[in-house]
């Protein structure tokens, strides 16, 4: 997974580049091997502003749900389980998954403040 794009400041030898990184990434070393770089995308819809990125202590991207898109009841043999379609803040573009409603409600109750979804 990648974040960016970032401006290349200069080439460091045949296989490394020094990048201009934002202040939020000040604890990251600014020189990268070409294997860790990817050509920048020109599709604006795929760009996520740095202020919306959340990184953990190992600088991994933390995906979080953005909104609830739909709700259904999954009928099993002996029970019915409410599930919801969640839109995530994925850095690869819009990403949707079906999740158990109770699990998302426990972790992200703020998503349920203004929803009015019909259950199927």
N, CA, C and O of each residue as an XYZ file, in Angstrom:
480
protein
N       0.827     -1.184      0.000
C       0.000      0.000      0.000
C       0.866      1.240      0.000
O       1.979      1.247      0.525
N       0.342      2.268     -0.589
C       1.124      3.482     -0.782
C       0.347      4.714     -0.331
O      -0.884      4.726     -0.334
N       1.086      5.744      0.054
C       0.510      7.063      0.276
C       1.263      8.045     -0.602
O       2.363      7.758     -1.073
N       0.668      9.191     -0.814
C       1.333     10.169     -1.665
C       0.348     10.760     -2.642
O      -0.852     10.652     -2.392
N       0.741     11.357     -3.703
C       2.095     11.440     -4.240
C       2.937     12.488     -3.518
O       2.412     13.421     -2.911
N       4.248     12.315     -3.599
C       5.201     13.250     -3.013
C       6.206     13.679     -4.075
O       6.541     12.920     -4.985
N       6.667     14.892     -3.937
C       7.630     15.450     -4.885
C       9.002     14.807     -4.673
O       9.451     14.637     -3.540
N       9.655     14.456     -5.776
C      11.022     13.938     -5.714
C      11.965     15.127     -5.648
O      11.961     15.984     -6.531
N      12.779     15.174     -4.590
C      13.741     16.264     -4.433
C      15.004     16.013     -5.242
O      15.500     16.901     -5.936
N      15.526     14.774     -5.140
C      16.708     14.443     -5.936
C      16.926     12.939     -5.963
O      16.434     12.193     -5.116
N      17.680     12.528     -6.968
C      18.047     11.125     -7.100
C      19.296     10.885     -6.264
O      20.254     11.655     -6.325
N      19.274      9.811     -5.483
C      20.413      9.436     -4.645
C      20.956      8.119     -5.207
O      20.478      7.046     -4.839
N      21.923      8.194     -6.070
C      22.468      6.979     -6.672
C      21.518      6.399     -7.706
O      20.524      7.030     -8.067
N      21.825      5.188     -8.187
C      21.034      4.599     -9.268
C      19.681      4.028     -8.838
O      18.819      3.805     -9.688
N      19.471      3.784     -7.525
C      18.239      3.093     -7.106
C      17.524      3.745     -5.925
O      16.707      3.087     -5.280
N      17.797      5.000     -5.621
C      17.146      5.647     -4.478
C      16.795      7.095     -4.800
O      17.444      7.751     -5.615
N      15.742      7.571     -4.129
C      15.286      8.947     -4.313
C      14.965      9.569     -2.964
O      14.465      8.905     -2.056
N      15.264     10.864     -2.852
C      14.896     11.631     -1.666
C      13.598     12.362     -1.987
O      13.496     13.040     -3.009
N      12.594     12.219     -1.097
C      11.278     12.796     -1.329
C      11.001     13.966     -0.395
O      11.567     14.056      0.694
N      10.137     14.844     -0.831
C       9.642     15.928      0.016
C       8.394     15.404      0.720
O       7.351     15.216      0.093
N       8.508     15.169      2.032
C       7.400     14.620      2.802
C       6.741     15.709      3.641
O       7.409     16.664      4.038
N       5.443     15.584      3.919
C       4.760     16.573      4.753
C       5.184     16.458      6.216
O       5.791     15.466      6.619
N       4.864     17.464      6.991
C       5.228     17.515      8.412
C       4.693     16.302      9.181
O       5.335     15.830     10.120
N       3.534     15.803      8.790
C       2.938     14.648      9.475
C       3.828     13.411      9.402
O       3.698     12.498     10.217
N       4.726     13.386      8.431
C       5.630     12.246      8.261
C       7.070     12.618      8.597
O       8.012     12.054      8.039
N       7.232     13.559      9.500
C       8.575     14.035      9.841
C       9.447     12.961     10.490
O      10.673     13.060     10.463
N       8.823     11.941     11.070
C       9.598     10.867     11.694
C       9.973      9.757     10.703
O      10.543      8.741     11.101
N       9.660      9.944      9.433
C       9.977      8.960      8.395
C      11.232      9.408      7.649
O      11.372     10.578      7.296
N      12.139      8.466      7.416
C      13.345      8.748      6.647
C      12.939      9.122      5.226
O      12.077      8.463      4.645
N      13.527     10.146      4.662
C      13.067     10.725      3.404
C      13.660     10.092      2.143
O      13.278     10.469      1.036
N      14.578      9.144      2.286
C      15.181      8.489      1.128
C      14.589      7.093      0.976
O      14.527      6.323      1.935
N      14.149      6.774     -0.258
C      13.470      5.513     -0.519
C      14.111      4.787     -1.693
O      14.520      5.408     -2.674
N      14.192      3.464     -1.582
C      14.636      2.614     -2.679
C      13.524      2.577     -3.727
O      12.345      2.678     -3.386
N      13.890      2.434     -4.981
C      12.900      2.442     -6.059
C      11.844      1.345     -5.908
O      10.721      1.512     -6.382
N      12.177      0.233     -5.260
C      11.204     -0.834     -5.048
C      10.069     -0.394     -4.132
O       8.991     -0.988     -4.157
N      10.298      0.643     -3.322
C       9.272      1.141     -2.409
C       8.487      2.308     -2.987
O       7.634      2.882     -2.309
N       8.766      2.658     -4.224
C       8.086      3.783     -4.869
C       7.203      3.282     -6.003
O       7.438      2.224     -6.586
N       6.184      4.073     -6.292
C       5.274      3.749     -7.375
C       4.966      5.033     -8.125
O       4.848      6.096     -7.516
N       4.837      4.944     -9.425
C       4.533      6.131    -10.215
C       3.224      6.743     -9.726
O       2.253      6.032     -9.471
N       3.208      8.069     -9.599
C       2.023      8.765     -9.095
C       0.820      8.607    -10.002
O       0.949      8.567    -11.225
N      -0.358      8.517     -9.388
C      -1.600      8.397    -10.136
C      -2.149      9.782    -10.443
O      -2.054     10.688     -9.615
N      -2.714      9.945    -11.614
C      -3.293     11.236    -11.966
C      -4.791     11.282    -11.694
O      -5.424     12.309    -11.939
N      -5.374     10.191    -11.192
C      -6.805     10.138    -10.894
C      -7.062     10.820     -9.551
O      -6.768     10.252     -8.499
N      -7.606     12.026     -9.584
C      -7.834     12.824     -8.374
C      -8.762     12.129     -7.384
O      -8.645     12.347     -6.178
N      -9.688     11.290     -7.872
C     -10.634     10.632     -6.969
C      -9.948      9.619     -6.059
O     -10.526      9.214     -5.051
N      -8.732      9.204     -6.392
C      -8.010      8.233     -5.575
C      -7.094      8.886     -4.548
O      -6.498      8.192     -3.724
N      -6.974     10.203     -4.587
C      -6.073     10.895     -3.668
C      -6.786     11.179     -2.355
O      -7.883     11.737     -2.344
N      -6.159     10.794     -1.251
C      -6.692     11.054      0.084
C      -5.820     12.120      0.727
O      -4.603     11.956      0.801
N      -6.425     13.218      1.198
C      -5.631     14.260      1.857
C      -4.909     13.715      3.091
O      -5.436     12.848      3.789
N      -3.711     14.223      3.358
C      -2.920     13.749      4.498
C      -3.668     13.900      5.815
O      -3.509     13.070      6.710
N      -4.481     14.945      5.949
C      -5.188     15.150      7.215
C      -6.208     14.049      7.485
O      -6.599     13.850      8.635
N      -6.644     13.332      6.458
C      -7.588     12.234      6.631
C      -6.889     10.900      6.888
O      -7.545      9.919      7.237
N      -5.576     10.853      6.720
C      -4.833      9.621      6.959
C      -4.577      9.438      8.442
O      -4.229     10.382      9.151
N      -4.753      8.221      8.893
C      -4.386      7.879     10.259
C      -3.363      6.760     10.175
O      -3.596      5.738      9.528
N      -2.233      6.961     10.832
C      -1.166      5.974     10.825
C      -0.962      5.454     12.233
O      -1.045      6.211     13.200
N      -0.691      4.147     12.351
C      -0.398      3.597     13.666
C       1.077      3.812     13.997
O       1.796      4.465     13.240
N       1.528      3.266     15.125
C       2.906      3.501     15.568
C       3.952      2.880     14.644
O       5.127      3.241     14.711
N       3.532      1.945     13.778
C       4.452      1.348     12.804
C       4.272      1.963     11.420
O       4.760      1.427     10.425
N       3.567      3.093     11.365
C       3.302      3.846     10.138
C       2.463      3.069      9.131
O       2.574      3.286      7.924
N       1.620      2.161      9.631
C       0.662      1.473      8.775
C      -0.613      2.301      8.704
O      -1.023      2.905      9.696
N      -1.231      2.329      7.546
C      -2.477      3.060      7.350
C      -3.597      2.401      8.146
O      -3.771      1.184      8.081
N      -4.350      3.192      8.893
C      -5.466      2.686      9.692
C      -6.756      3.007      8.950
O      -7.124      4.171      8.791
N      -7.432      1.966      8.501
C      -8.703      2.166      7.820
C      -9.821      2.216      8.846
O      -9.858      1.419      9.783
N     -10.736      3.166      8.657
C     -11.877      3.312      9.548
C     -13.137      3.484      8.711
O     -13.075      3.962      7.578
N     -14.286      3.093      9.270
C     -15.527      3.284      8.533
C     -15.899      4.758      8.459
O     -15.705      5.509      9.415
N     -16.435      5.159      7.317
C     -16.826      6.548      7.099
C     -18.329      6.717      7.260
O     -18.790      7.659      7.905
N     -19.095      5.795      6.668
C     -20.548      5.892      6.786
C     -21.191      4.543      6.526
O     -20.588      3.643      5.943
N     -22.430      4.429      6.974
C     -23.228      3.231      6.754
C     -24.086      3.470      5.522
O     -24.815      4.459      5.442
N     -23.993      2.559      4.565
C     -24.674      2.734      3.284
C     -26.007      1.988      3.206
O     -26.937      2.445      2.541
N     -26.102      0.838      3.887
C     -27.298      0.006      3.775
C     -27.367     -0.918      4.981
O     -26.388     -1.083      5.708
N     -28.534     -1.518      5.185
C     -28.721     -2.449      6.299
C     -29.607     -3.593      5.826
O     -30.577     -3.383      5.097
N     -29.264     -4.799      6.249
C     -30.059     -5.984      5.929
C     -30.076     -6.910      7.132
O     -29.274     -6.773      8.055
N     -31.005     -7.852      7.102
C     -31.052     -8.902      8.117
C     -30.655    -10.203      7.431
O     -31.302    -10.639      6.478
N     -29.590    -10.814      7.923
C     -29.107    -12.086      7.372
C     -29.836    -13.212      8.106
O     -29.710    -13.349      9.323
N     -30.591    -14.008      7.368
C     -31.350    -15.098      7.961
C     -30.516    -16.374      7.961
O     -30.154    -16.894      6.905
N     -30.218    -16.868      9.157
C     -29.536    -18.148      9.307
C     -30.575    -19.191      9.702
O     -31.759    -18.865      9.789
N     -30.175    -20.406      9.937
C     -31.139    -21.453     10.284
C     -31.937    -21.115     11.537
O     -33.165    -21.205     11.543
N     -31.240    -20.729     12.591
C     -31.890    -20.516     13.879
C     -31.925    -19.056     14.326
O     -32.509    -18.740     15.362
N     -31.313    -18.177     13.561
C     -31.236    -16.787     14.032
C     -31.214    -15.797     12.877
O     -31.037    -16.154     11.712
N     -31.401    -14.546     13.251
C     -31.343    -13.443     12.297
C     -30.267    -12.480     12.783
O     -30.244    -12.096     13.952
N     -29.372    -12.092     11.866
C     -28.256    -11.223     12.245
C     -28.317     -9.947     11.408
O     -28.269    -10.006     10.179
N     -28.424     -8.786     12.074
C     -28.378     -7.524     11.323
C     -26.965     -7.273     10.790
O     -25.984     -7.359     11.529
N     -26.884     -6.965      9.506
C     -25.603     -6.615      8.898
C     -25.754     -5.261      8.208
O     -26.847     -4.877      7.792
N     -24.641     -4.554      8.097
C     -24.658     -3.240      7.469
C     -23.560     -3.151      6.422
O     -22.498     -3.759      6.552
N     -23.842     -2.383      5.390
C     -22.848     -2.120      4.350
C     -22.111     -0.851      4.753
O     -22.719      0.209      4.903
N     -20.796     -0.965      4.928
C     -19.975      0.125      5.448
C     -19.047      0.640      4.353
O     -18.427     -0.140      3.631
N     -18.961      1.968      4.241
C     -17.966      2.590      3.348
C     -16.755      2.935      4.195
O     -16.885      3.588      5.230
N     -15.568      2.497      3.757
C     -14.322      2.688      4.491
C     -13.499      3.812      3.880
O     -13.669      4.153      2.709
N     -12.605      4.384      4.680
C     -11.683      5.428      4.201
C     -10.449      4.787      3.583
O      -9.317      5.107      3.944
N     -10.685      3.893      2.663
C      -9.594      3.167      2.023
C      -8.781      4.092      1.128
O      -9.339      4.955      0.450
N      -7.479      3.913      1.126
C      -6.618      4.755      0.292
C      -6.544      4.254     -1.144
O      -5.896      4.877     -1.985
N      -7.194      3.148     -1.429
C      -7.198      2.630     -2.797
C      -8.479      3.012     -3.524
O      -8.768      2.465     -4.588
N      -9.233      3.922     -2.981
C     -10.508      4.312     -3.572
C     -11.645      3.887     -2.669
O     -11.421      3.445     -1.542
N     -12.865      4.021     -3.163
C     -14.010      3.663     -2.337
C     -14.057      2.160     -2.136
O     -13.930      1.383     -3.083
N     -14.241      1.770     -0.887
C     -14.284      0.353     -0.542
C     -15.475      0.121      0.372
O     -15.693      0.869      1.325
N     -16.245     -0.921      0.076
C     -17.437     -1.246      0.852
C     -17.354     -2.695      1.304
O     -16.894     -3.565      0.564
N     -17.807     -2.945      2.533
C     -17.897     -4.317      3.022
C     -19.168     -4.459      3.851
O     -19.693     -3.483      4.388
N     -19.647     -5.692      3.943
C     -20.774     -6.000      4.819
C     -20.206     -6.466      6.152
O     -19.355     -7.355      6.199
N     -20.680     -5.862      7.229
C     -20.180     -6.162      8.570
C     -21.356     -6.417      9.504
O     -22.478     -5.981      9.245
N     -21.082     -7.130     10.594
C     -22.113     -7.307     11.619
C     -22.397     -5.967     12.281
O     -21.482     -5.251     12.687
N     -23.664     -5.645     12.381
C     -24.055     -4.357     12.935
C     -23.571     -4.176     14.374
O     -23.094     -3.100     14.734
N     -23.688     -5.212     15.194
C     -23.298     -5.088     16.604
C     -21.803     -4.804     16.768
O     -21.410     -4.066     17.672
N     -20.976     -5.380     15.908
C     -19.530     -5.150     16.005
C     -19.160     -3.716     15.630
O     -18.319     -3.100     16.285
N     -19.779     -3.187     14.586
C     -19.504     -1.802     14.185
C     -20.084     -0.835     15.213
O     -19.468      0.186     15.520
N     -21.259     -1.146     15.744
C     -21.870     -0.288     16.763
C     -20.993     -0.189     18.006
O     -20.870      0.888     18.591
N     -20.387     -1.291     18.413
C     -19.495     -1.282     19.583
C     -18.265     -0.408     19.357
O     -17.860      0.337     20.249
N     -17.674     -0.496     18.176
C     -16.422      0.215     17.898
C     -16.627      1.647     17.413
O     -15.816      2.526     17.704
N     -17.715      1.881     16.669
C     -17.929      3.186     16.025
C     -19.371      3.658     16.204
O     -20.090      3.801     15.215
N     -19.808      3.903     17.434
C     -21.213      4.286     17.664
C     -21.614      5.590     16.977
O     -22.791      5.794     16.677
N     -20.648      6.471     16.725
C     -20.962      7.753     16.081
C     -21.546      7.584     14.678
O     -22.226      8.483     14.181
N     -21.289      6.445     14.035
C     -21.825      6.216     12.690
C     -23.340      6.029     12.690
O     -23.983      6.159     11.648
N     -23.909      5.725     13.854
C     -25.328      5.409     13.943
C     -26.180      6.595     14.392
O     -27.387      6.448     14.583
N     -25.576      7.752     14.561
C     -26.302      8.900     15.116
C     -27.411      9.413     14.207
O     -28.460      9.828     14.700
N     -27.208      9.394     12.911
C     -28.202      9.972     11.994
C     -28.581      9.035     10.858
O     -28.775      9.481      9.727
N     -28.689      7.740     11.142
C     -29.024      6.835     10.044
C     -30.504      6.499     10.066
O     -31.120      6.408     11.127
N     -31.055      6.320      8.897
C     -32.441      5.873      8.750
C     -32.480      4.894      7.586
O     -32.941      5.219      6.491
N     -31.992      3.700      7.844
C     -31.905      2.678      6.803
C     -33.043      1.682      6.968
O     -33.408      1.334      8.090
N     -33.589      1.236      5.882
C     -34.649      0.236      5.957
C     -34.022     -1.143      6.027
O     -33.070     -1.433      5.303
N     -34.548     -1.991      6.893
C     -34.011     -3.353      6.977
C     -34.798     -4.250      6.043
O     -36.023     -4.158      5.957
N     -34.080     -5.120      5.343
C     -34.709     -6.003      4.352
C     -35.081     -7.307      4.996
O     -35.624     -8.191      4.333
